[in-house]
Amino acid sequence: TLKIIDELQYHHGALIKKFKTEEFKTGITEKMFWERGVKILKKLEDQKHGPFKLEVHAMNTISANGIKSILLNWARLGWVPSVICIDYADILAPTFGGAGVDSRHQVNATWQALRGISQEFHACVVTATQTNAASYDKELITRANFSEDKRKNAHVTAMLAINQDMKNEKPDGLQRINIVQLREDYFSSEEQLLVAGNFALANPMMKAIRYEKPTKYGTE
């Protein structure tokens, strides 16, 4: 495992060094890197039939049904996405109800609606969700660590968890990813990928290799 971590740390450091070298050679700073990326995305978004569109809404002001209305309008204009990313499901407005309505039922309805969007538009819908407080000190997140309503697990095709040891992995930019739910294939939540990334460069997965859990006898 130490060899694996050393390899990931080396790869991580090499990419950062490469970026800094390019910055020195070309004069491109990290701020300029981001500004250039924004310009590219804006150009793509302005294309009538381009590959990318972006919608921005304040927290809790649009529901899954509102997102569906936007998608239907785009479809009428001849543009149907194949991948829909929502940041993120837990802060969408409820699809129904108001004061006195159990929040668990509202959360379930949101996830049902998102599943319906994926089926109706034949698209991959990607979003995120929070885990419960019990997961904070766990080495490995499982499907028992749902927040609000466990029926989330029933509506997804697949769900991945991001695990991180705050002391030994976070300082090095390492995370472990495991499957917590998979609809159409065998899976084991114990199987993990060790991932090295750098969020400053908008690259959360520079390299990933199979994680081998250390034991007093070596690795499993």
C-alpha positions as CSV (number, residue, x, y, z in Angstrom):
1,T,0.0,0.0,0.0
2,L,2.9,2.4,0.8
3,K,4.2,1.7,-2.7
4,I,0.8,2.5,-4.2
5,I,0.6,5.8,-2.3
6,D,4.1,6.7,-3.2
7,E,3.3,6.1,-6.9
8,L,0.2,8.3,-6.7
9,Q,2.0,11.0,-4.8
10,Y,4.7,11.0,-7.5
11,H,2.2,11.2,-10.3
12,H,0.3,14.0,-8.5
13,G,3.5,16.0,-7.9
14,A,4.7,15.5,-11.5
15,L,1.5,16.9,-12.9
16,I,1.7,19.9,-10.5
17,K,5.3,20.5,-11.5
18,K,4.4,20.2,-15.2
19,F,1.6,22.9,-14.7
20,K,4.0,25.2,-12.9
21,T,6.7,24.7,-15.6
22,E,4.1,25.5,-18.3
23,E,3.1,28.6,-16.3
24,F,6.8,29.7,-16.2
25,K,7.3,29.0,-19.9
26,T,4.1,30.5,-21.2
27,G,3.2,33.1,-18.5
28,I,-0.2,31.4,-18.0
29,T,-1.2,31.7,-14.4
30,E,-3.8,29.6,-12.6
31,K,-6.2,32.5,-12.8
32,M,-5.7,32.8,-16.5
33,F,-6.1,29.0,-16.8
34,W,-9.6,29.3,-15.2
35,E,-10.5,32.5,-17.3
36,R,-9.6,30.6,-20.5
37,G,-11.8,27.7,-19.4
38,V,-14.8,30.0,-18.7
39,K,-14.4,31.5,-22.2
40,I,-14.3,28.1,-23.8
41,L,-17.5,27.0,-22.0
42,K,-19.2,30.2,-22.8
43,K,-18.4,29.7,-26.5
44,L,-19.8,26.2,-26.4
45,E,-22.9,27.3,-24.6
46,D,-23.6,30.0,-27.2
47,Q,-23.7,27.5,-30.0
48,K,-27.3,26.6,-30.8
49,H,-26.6,22.9,-31.2
50,G,-23.3,22.8,-29.3
51,P,-22.3,20.1,-26.8
52,F,-22.7,22.1,-23.6
53,K,-25.4,24.2,-21.9
54,L,-25.4,25.7,-18.4
55,E,-28.3,26.7,-16.2
56,V,-27.7,28.5,-12.9
57,H,-30.3,28.8,-10.2
58,A,-30.1,29.8,-6.5
59,M,-30.4,27.1,-3.9
60,N,-34.0,25.7,-3.3
61,T,-35.5,27.8,-6.2
62,I,-35.8,25.1,-8.8
63,S,-37.2,21.6,-8.5
64,A,-36.7,18.4,-10.5
65,N,-39.9,19.3,-12.4
66,G,-38.5,22.7,-13.2
67,I,-35.4,21.1,-14.6
68,K,-37.6,18.8,-16.7
69,S,-39.4,21.9,-18.1
70,I,-36.0,23.4,-19.2
71,L,-35.0,20.1,-20.8
72,L,-38.4,19.9,-22.7
73,N,-37.8,23.5,-24.0
74,W,-34.4,22.6,-25.2
75,A,-35.8,19.5,-26.9
76,R,-38.3,21.6,-28.7
77,L,-35.4,23.7,-30.0
78,G,-33.7,20.5,-31.3
79,W,-31.2,20.0,-28.4
80,V,-31.4,16.9,-26.2
81,P,-28.5,16.2,-23.8
82,S,-27.0,12.8,-23.3
83,V,-25.5,13.7,-19.9
84,I,-27.3,15.9,-17.3
85,C,-25.3,17.0,-14.2
86,I,-27.1,18.5,-11.3
87,D,-25.3,20.2,-8.4
88,Y,-27.0,18.8,-6.4
89,A,-30.2,16.8,-5.6
90,D,-30.4,17.6,-1.9
91,I,-30.7,21.3,-2.4
92,L,-33.4,21.3,-5.1
93,A,-36.8,22.7,-4.2
94,P,-39.4,20.1,-3.4
95,T,-41.5,18.8,-6.2
96,F,-44.7,19.0,-4.1
97,G,-46.0,20.0,-0.7
98,G,-45.2,22.7,1.8
99,A,-45.4,23.3,5.6
100,G,-46.2,20.1,7.4
101,V,-45.2,17.7,4.7
102,D,-42.6,15.1,5.8
103,S,-39.3,16.1,4.2
104,R,-38.4,12.4,3.6
105,H,-41.3,12.1,1.2
106,Q,-40.2,15.3,-0.6
107,V,-36.7,13.9,-0.9
108,N,-38.0,10.6,-2.3
109,A,-40.2,12.5,-4.8
110,T,-37.2,14.5,-6.0
111,W,-35.2,11.3,-6.6
112,Q,-38.1,9.7,-8.3
113,A,-38.4,12.7,-10.7
114,L,-34.7,12.6,-11.5
115,R,-35.0,8.9,-12.3
116,G,-38.0,9.8,-14.6
117,I,-35.9,12.4,-16.4
118,S,-33.2,9.9,-17.1
119,Q,-35.8,7.5,-18.5
120,E,-37.7,10.0,-20.5
121,F,-34.7,11.7,-22.1
122,H,-32.6,8.5,-22.3
123,A,-29.8,10.4,-20.6
124,C,-27.3,9.8,-17.8
125,V,-28.3,11.9,-14.9
126,V,-25.4,12.6,-12.5
127,T,-25.8,14.3,-9.1
128,A,-24.5,14.2,-5.5
129,T,-26.0,13.6,-2.1
130,Q,-24.9,14.0,1.5
131,T,-24.3,11.0,3.9
132,N,-25.5,10.9,7.5
133,A,-23.5,11.9,10.5
134,A,-22.6,8.2,11.3
135,S,-20.4,8.2,8.1
136,Y,-18.0,10.9,9.4
137,D,-15.8,8.6,11.4
138,K,-16.2,5.5,9.1
139,E,-13.4,4.2,7.1
140,L,-15.8,3.0,4.3
141,I,-19.2,4.4,3.4
142,T,-22.0,1.9,2.7
143,R,-25.6,2.2,1.6
144,A,-26.6,2.3,5.2
145,N,-25.2,5.8,5.4
146,F,-28.0,7.5,3.5
147,S,-29.3,10.9,4.6
148,E,-33.0,11.8,4.9
149,D,-34.6,8.8,3.0
150,K,-33.2,5.4,2.2
151,R,-35.4,5.2,-0.9
152,K,-32.7,7.2,-2.7
153,N,-30.9,3.8,-3.1
154,A,-33.8,2.3,-4.8
155,H,-34.0,4.9,-7.6
156,V,-30.4,5.1,-8.8
157,T,-28.8,2.9,-11.4
158,A,-25.5,3.2,-9.5
159,M,-24.2,5.1,-6.5
160,L,-20.5,5.8,-5.6
161,A,-19.1,6.9,-2.3
162,I,-16.0,9.1,-1.8
163,N,-14.0,8.0,1.3
164,Q,-11.1,9.8,2.8
165,D,-8.9,9.5,5.9
166,M,-8.5,13.1,7.1
167,K,-5.1,12.4,8.6
168,N,-3.4,10.1,6.2
169,E,-5.1,10.7,2.8
170,K,-6.5,14.3,2.7
171,P,-3.1,16.1,3.0
172,D,-1.9,14.1,-0.1
173,G,-5.1,14.7,-2.2
174,L,-6.0,11.0,-2.1
175,Q,-9.5,9.5,-1.9
176,R,-11.0,6.0,-2.0
177,I,-14.0,5.4,-4.2
178,N,-16.3,2.4,-3.7
179,I,-19.7,1.3,-5.1
180,V,-22.6,1.5,-2.6
181,Q,-25.4,0.6,-5.0
182,L,-25.5,-1.0,-8.5
183,R,-28.7,-2.0,-10.2
184,E,-27.6,-4.3,-13.0
185,D,-24.5,-6.1,-11.9
186,Y,-22.7,-7.7,-9.0
187,F,-20.7,-5.4,-6.7
188,S,-18.9,-5.4,-3.4
189,S,-18.7,-2.2,-1.3
190,E,-15.4,-3.5,0.0
191,E,-13.7,-3.1,-3.4
192,Q,-12.1,0.3,-3.7
193,L,-10.2,2.5,-6.0
194,L,-7.4,4.8,-4.6
195,V,-7.6,8.1,-6.5
196,A,-5.2,11.0,-6.8
197,G,-6.5,14.3,-8.0
198,N,-6.1,18.1,-7.8
199,F,-9.2,20.2,-7.4
200,A,-7.2,23.4,-8.1
201,L,-6.7,22.2,-11.6
202,A,-10.3,20.9,-12.0
203,N,-9.0,17.4,-12.2
204,P,-10.4,15.2,-9.4
205,M,-9.0,12.0,-10.9
206,M,-5.5,12.2,-12.3
207,K,-4.8,8.5,-11.7
208,A,-6.7,5.6,-10.1
209,I,-5.5,2.2,-9.0
210,R,-7.0,-0.6,-7.1
211,Y,-6.8,-0.1,-3.3
212,E,-5.3,-2.8,-1.2
213,K,-6.1,-2.5,2.5
214,P,-3.0,-2.7,4.7
215,T,-2.9,-5.3,7.4
216,K,-0.3,-6.3,10.0
217,Y,0.7,-9.1,7.5
218,G,1.0,-6.8,4.5
219,T,-1.9,-6.0,2.1
220,E,-5.1,-7.9,1.4
